[in-house]
């Protein structure tokens, strides 16, 4: 309750991966708990970041 109001919010499980929705004790928490990822979620996020950044910043692909 919030004063005189009843506020409904969608239930979000603790340790729920923001990418896959997987809930598991082995998920890891980053950014002071603001980002929770499973291993699969982390891999998918990294691939997405690499793909997106390589298009926007092609010089990042130079090694």
N, C-alpha and C positions, 0 to 999 in steps of 0.2 A: 504494500500500500504506500501511496505517496500523498500524505495529508488526507484529503477527502476523496482522492481518486484511487481506483484500482487499475494498475498498469499490468497488461499482459505482455509477456515477452516469450519468444520461441526458446525452448529449452536447448541449452548448449552444454554438452558433456565436457567435463574437465579432460584435458589431454586429447581433445579432438583435433585431428589434422585439418588445417584449413583448406588443403588441396583435395584430399581423398575422402575426408569425413571419417576416417578410421580412428577408432578410440582404442588405445593400447598403452600400457604402462611404459613401453619402450620408446614411445614418441618423445621427441625432445622439444624443449621450450627455448625460444630465442626472444630477444628484445624485451626482457623483463616480463615474460609470459604473454606478450601480445601476439606472438607468432608461434604456433605449435605445428610441428611437421612430423610425419612418419618418414621412414627411409624412402619409401616410394614417392611420397609427396615432395620430399627434398630433391630427389632425382628429377622429377617432372618439372619442378620449379627451376632448377638449375638449367635444364635443357631449354626451357622457355626463355629464361633470361639470356642465355648464350645466343639463341636464335634471334631474339629481338635486338639485343645489343650489337650483334655482328652486322645486322642490316643498317641500323642507325649510325653505328660507329665502326666502319669497316677497318679502320686502322688497328682496332683491337685484335684482329685476326693475324696481324703481322707478328712473326716471332723471330 
